[in-house]
Amino acid sequence: MHDLLQLSTGHQIGLLFVIVFGVLAGLTTWATLRSLGDAPPEIQLRHDRFVRELRAMWIGLVTFWLAWLSGPIGATLLFGVFSFLALREFITLMHTRRSDHRSLIFAFFIVLPIQYVLVGGQHFDLFSVFIPVYVFFVIPVISALAGDPGRFLERNAKIQWGIMVCVFGLSHAPALLLLDFPGHAGRGAFLLFFYVLVAIVAYFAQETLSQRLRRRPVARAISRSFSLQAWALGAAVGGVTGGLLFWITPFKLPQAILIATIAAAAGNIGEFVMRALKKDAGVAWWGNRASVTGAVGLLDRIAPLAFGAPVFFHSVRWYFKLTP
């Protein structure tokens, strides 16, 4: 471990590239060679889902590495695009009215760009309150000026919640690139990589354990597989993953395990909340109506990131007393 810590930044990046893409290539090869010819429909369905998740991980990791190469500005723009697409996907599956168009234009073309400009400018104190304070008061005003009182509270709550998850939550991920740790300048990309990998591993661990443990679900009407045991074990797996990656972060081993566990727990419980929203929208996954709405299931991929990113970001800032 001492040798890993002594490696140059370039060598550490190369080592991470080999490890992550090597593991992913191995899983892809195994999934490709495995033949399920006459397997029962349930087994075949799980295999097909696993292949789809692998494909999504390839796309996500390649995109992440391109963002890494482009630096903080490129990564911020990339997550801004993700926020736009995720918010579009969320809104298309929610019931809105013509009178909501002004609020939606405000959300897409004013709130979203300003939030990411604040992130890029490192105005951390302002970007932390811009949406939950100022935007949450402005949205109902714009809606009220449209003169449509029908289901007013419900309509505004949906728009506000979409902004909160898709813009506010996700914008905290590129903000990790800009945190300045004493003695670790210019290593924000490693912190973002640490968080993204912890969140992904914890999510897949929870999904796998939910199917294996078969415990009593917490809320059967929302999910027949989610249980507190699987959630806790998924968070623990995320913590172990964080411990294995502590050498690329400013954290010591116990700090890395603790912070990774908190982030993983927040991300996985957030994904459960998104399942409740999908039930309310009447879809099994966010891409259910792709041919009609253009939804492609992006929210299914980024839900743990969007929920866990603010918790991770502010936990790190508070613990290490980092200032803008």
C-alpha positions in Angstrom: 0.0 0.0 0.0 2.9 2.3 0.7 4.1 1.8 -2.9 0.7 2.7 -4.2 0.7 5.9 -2.3 4.1 6.8 -3.6 3.1 6.4 -7.3 2.8 9.5 -9.4 -0.6 10.8 -10.4 -0.1 9.6 -14.0 0.8 6.1 -12.8 -2.2 6.0 -10.4 -4.5 6.9 -13.3 -3.0 4.2 -15.4 -3.4 1.6 -12.7 -7.1 2.6 -12.1 -7.7 2.3 -15.8 -6.2 -1.2 -15.9 -8.1 -2.4 -12.8 -11.6 -1.0 -13.7 -11.6 -1.8 -17.4 -10.0 -5.1 -16.8 -12.7 -6.2 -14.3 -15.4 -4.9 -16.6 -13.9 -6.7 -19.7 -13.7 -9.9 -17.7 -17.4 -9.7 -16.7 -18.4 -8.9 -20.2 -16.4 -11.9 -21.6 -18.0 -14.2 -19.0 -21.5 -13.0 -19.8 -20.8 -13.4 -23.6 -19.5 -16.9 -23.3 -22.1 -18.1 -20.9 -24.8 -19.9 -22.8 -28.3 -20.0 -21.4 -29.9 -21.9 -24.3 -32.8 -23.7 -22.6 -32.7 -21.8 -19.3 -36.0 -21.0 -17.5 -37.5 -17.6 -18.4 -36.7 -16.2 -15.0 -33.0 -17.1 -15.3 -32.9 -15.8 -18.9 -34.5 -12.5 -17.8 -31.8 -12.0 -15.1 -29.0 -12.8 -17.6 -30.4 -10.3 -20.1 -30.7 -7.7 -17.4 -27.2 -8.3 -16.3 -26.0 -7.8 -19.9 -27.9 -4.5 -20.2 -26.4 -3.3 -16.9 -22.9 -4.2 -18.2 -23.6 -2.2 -21.4 -24.7 0.7 -19.4 -21.5 0.5 -17.2 -19.3 0.5 -20.3 -21.0 3.6 -21.6 -20.8 5.3 -18.2 -17.2 4.5 -17.6 -16.1 5.5 -21.1 -18.0 8.8 -20.6 -16.4 9.3 -17.2 -12.9 8.8 -18.5 -13.6 11.3 -21.4 -14.8 13.8 -18.8 -11.7 13.1 -16.7 -9.5 13.9 -19.7 -11.4 17.1 -20.4 -10.8 18.4 -16.9 -13.2 20.1 -14.4 -14.9 22.2 -17.1 -15.6 19.2 -19.4 -16.9 17.2 -16.4 -19.2 20.0 -15.3 -20.6 20.4 -18.8 -21.1 16.6 -19.0 -23.1 16.4 -15.8 -25.1 19.5 -16.9 -26.1 17.5 -20.0 -27.0 14.5 -17.8 -29.1 16.8 -15.6 -31.0 18.2 -18.6 -31.7 14.7 -20.0 -32.7 13.3 -16.6 -35.0 16.2 -15.9 -36.6 15.9 -19.3 -37.1 12.2 -18.7 -38.7 12.9 -15.3 -41.1 15.5 -16.6 -42.2 13.5 -19.6 -43.4 10.7 -17.3 -45.2 13.1 -14.9 -48.7 14.6 -15.5 -48.2 18.3 -16.3 -50.5 20.9 -17.8 -50.1 23.6 -20.4 -50.0 26.2 -17.6 -46.9 24.5 -16.3 -44.9 25.4 -19.4 -43.5 28.7 -18.0 -42.2 26.9 -14.9 -40.7 24.2 -17.0 -38.9 26.7 -19.3 -37.6 28.4 -16.2 -36.3 25.1 -14.8 -34.6 23.9 -18.0 -33.1 27.1 -19.3 -32.6 29.3 -16.3 -32.3 27.2 -13.1 -30.2 24.4 -14.6 -27.5 26.6 -16.3 -27.2 28.9 -13.2 -26.8 25.9 -10.9 -23.9 24.6 -13.0 -22.3 28.0 -13.4 -22.3 28.3 -9.6 -20.7 24.9 -9.4 -18.0 25.8 -12.0 -17.4 29.1 -10.2 -16.9 27.3 -6.9 -19.7 29.3 -5.2 -20.4 26.4 -2.9 -22.4 28.2 -0.3 -24.7 29.7 -2.9 -25.1 26.7 -5.0 -26.1 24.7 -1.9 -29.1 27.0 -1.3 -29.9 28.3 -4.7 -32.5 25.6 -5.6 -33.9 24.5 -2.2 -34.4 28.1 -1.1 -34.7 30.6 -3.9 -36.0 28.4 -6.8 -38.5 26.6 -4.5 -40.1 30.0 -3.8 -40.0 31.3 -7.4 -41.6 28.2 -9.1 -45.0 28.5 -7.4 -45.0 32.2 -8.2 -44.5 31.5 -11.9 -47.2 28.8 -11.8 -49.7 31.1 -10.0 -49.2 33.8 -12.6 -50.3 31.3 -15.2 -53.8 31.5 -13.6 -54.5 27.7 -13.3 -55.3 26.6 -9.7 -56.1 23.0 -10.7 -54.0 20.5 -8.7 -51.7 23.5 -8.0 -49.8 22.0 -5.1 -49.3 18.6 -6.8 -48.1 20.1 -10.0 -45.6 22.4 -8.4 -44.3 19.6 -6.0 -43.6 17.4 -9.0 -41.6 20.1 -10.8 -39.7 21.0 -7.6 -38.9 17.4 -6.9 -37.6 16.9 -10.4 -35.3 19.9 -10.1 -34.2 18.7 -6.7 -33.1 15.2 -7.9 -32.0 15.8 -11.4 -30.3 19.2 -11.1 -29.5 19.9 -7.4 -28.5 16.4 -6.5 -26.5 15.5 -9.6 -24.7 18.9 -9.7 -22.9 17.9 -6.5 -21.0 15.2 -8.4 -18.8 17.6 -10.5 -18.5 19.9 -7.5 -16.2 17.1 -6.0 -13.7 18.0 -8.7 -13.3 21.4 -7.3 -12.8 20.6 -3.6 -9.4 21.8 -2.5 -7.7 19.6 0.1 -4.5 20.9 1.6 -1.6 18.9 0.3 -3.8 17.2 -2.4 -4.2 19.9 -5.0 -5.5 18.9 -8.4 -6.8 15.5 -7.3 -10.5 16.2 -7.3 -11.0 13.8 -10.2 -9.9 10.9 -8.0 -12.5 11.9 -5.4 -15.2 11.9 -8.1 -14.0 8.5 -9.3 -14.0 7.2 -5.7 -17.6 8.3 -5.2 -19.0 7.1 -8.5 -17.4 3.6 -8.1 -18.6 3.3 -4.5 -22.1 4.2 -5.5 -22.2 1.8 -8.5 -20.7 -1.2 -6.5 -23.1 -0.6 -3.6 -26.1 -0.5 -5.9 -25.2 -3.7 -7.7 -24.4 -5.4 -4.4 -27.8 -4.4 -2.9 -29.6 -5.6 -6.1 -27.8 -9.0 -6.0 -28.3 -9.5 -2.2 -32.0 -8.5 -2.5 -32.5 -11.5 -4.9 -30.3 -13.9 -2.8 -31.5 -13.2 0.7 -35.2 -13.1 0.0 -36.0 -11.2 3.2 -39.3 -9.7 4.0 -39.7 -6.5 2.0 -40.0 -3.2 3.8 -42.7 -1.8 1.5 -44.1 -4.5 -0.7 -46.3 -2.1 -2.6 -43.2 -0.3 -3.8 -40.6 -3.1 -4.1 -40.9 -6.8 -3.5 -37.1 -7.2 -3.2 -35.9 -4.2 -1.1 -35.1 -5.1 2.5 -33.3 -3.4 5.3 -30.8 -6.3 5.4 -29.9 -6.0 1.8 -29.7 -2.2 2.1 -27.3 -2.4 5.1 -25.1 -5.0 3.4 -25.1 -3.0 0.2 -23.9 0.0 2.2 -21.3 -2.2 3.9 -20.0 -3.4 0.5 -19.8 0.3 -0.6 -17.7 1.0 2.5 -15.3 -1.9 1.8 -14.9 -0.6 -1.8 -14.1 2.8 -0.4 -11.5 1.3 1.9 -9.9 -0.4 -1.0 -9.7 2.9 -2.9 -8.5 5.1 0.0 -5.0 5.4 -1.6 -6.4 7.6 -4.4 -8.1 10.0 -2.0 -7.1 12.5 0.8 -8.7 10.1 3.3 -7.1 7.7 5.7 -8.5 4.2 5.7 -11.1 4.5 8.5 -12.3 7.8 7.0 -12.6 6.3 3.6 -14.7 3.4 4.9 -17.0 5.6 6.9 -17.6 8.2 4.2 -18.1 5.6 1.5 -20.6 3.7 3.7 -22.6 6.9 4.3 -22.6 7.7 0.6 -23.6 4.2 -0.4 -26.4 4.1 2.1 -27.8 7.4 0.9 -27.5 6.4 -2.7 -29.3 3.1 -2.3 -32.1 4.5 -0.2 -32.5 7.2 -2.8 -32.9 4.6 -5.5 -35.7 3.1 -3.4 -37.4 6.4 -3.2 -37.2 6.7 -7.0 -39.0 3.3 -7.2 -41.9 4.9 -5.3 -42.0 7.7 -7.8 -42.0 5.2 -10.7 -45.0 3.4 -9.1 -46.8 6.7 -8.8 -46.1 7.4 -12.5 -47.3 3.9 -13.4 -44.1 2.7 -15.0 -41.7 -0.2 -14.2 -38.6 1.8 -15.2 -38.1 5.3 -16.4 -37.7 4.2 -20.0 -41.0 2.5 -20.2 -42.5 4.9 -22.7 -39.4 5.6 -24.8 -41.3 5.5 -28.1 -43.7 8.1 -27.0 -41.8 10.4 -24.6 -38.2 9.9 -25.5 -37.4 8.6 -22.0 -34.5 6.2 -22.1 -34.1 5.0 -18.5 -31.3 7.5 -17.6 -32.9 8.1 -14.2 -32.6 4.4 -13.3 -28.8 4.7 -13.8 -28.2 8.0 -12.0 -30.7 7.8 -9.1 -28.1 6.5 -6.6 -25.6 9.2 -7.7 -28.1 12.0 -7.5 -29.2 11.1 -3.9 -25.8 10.2 -2.6 -23.8 13.1 -4.1 -25.1 15.9 -1.8 -24.6 13.7 1.3 -21.1 12.8 0.2 -20.1 16.3 -0.8 -21.3 18.0 2.4 -20.0 15.2 4.6 -16.6 15.7 3.2 -16.7 19.5 3.4 -18.0 19.4 7.0 -15.5 16.7 8.2 -12.5 18.3 6.7 -13.7 21.9 7.3 -13.1 22.8 3.7 -13.9 26.4 2.6 -14.6 27.7 -1.0 
